[in-house]
Amino acid sequence: MSKLIVSEFVSLNGVIEAPGGEHGHPHTGWTFESHYGDDHYQYKGDEVEEAESLLLGRKTYEGFAGAWPQREGPFAEKMNAMPKYVVSSTLKDPEWENTTVIGIDDVAGLREGDGGPILVNGSAQLVHALVKTDLVDEYRVMIHPVVIAEGLQMFPSVDDMKLLKLADAISYDSGVALLIYRPA
């Protein structure tokens, strides 16, 4: 069974929207405006290297597909080469190499397959669906010491409480904290 990992950049007030410069949010690119250091880049590089595949929502996929194919270096090479699964009912012909479009009902089967970790970045609507259906094996929350304008939150409103257990916590000199939770 593959482990499904949701990994998000989160502001102190819980916003995950527009961390890298996406259009439409008043504080777009807020991770770069807050404290971000080489140790964070190293962690994200290790995280992607560990992953066997990416699972993305359509909007995050479109942002990534518009950026990563033009970049170079080991991180970009891994992002471009690894299998990518996009949960979408509207995307029909993905152009980014090694991309397969699936439906939300296919995620459980993808997770049950043999293989390494499946990494979910961004993809707020997809993450909300995964939280509600209890398909997430691990949450990696990189909290930045910044409060920004409201926006999409990592966790949706849920009908039933979701109990989580802290598996690890790392604090960086910049004030960024990485919290890793697993279902209790």
Beta strands, then each sheet from edge to edge (+ up, - down):
strand 1: 4-11
strand 2: 53-57
strand 3: 84-87
strand 4: 99-102
strand 5: 118-121
strand 6: 138-144
strand 7: 164-171
strand 8: 177-183
sheet 1: 4+ 3+ 2+ 5+ 1+ 6+ 8- 7+
end
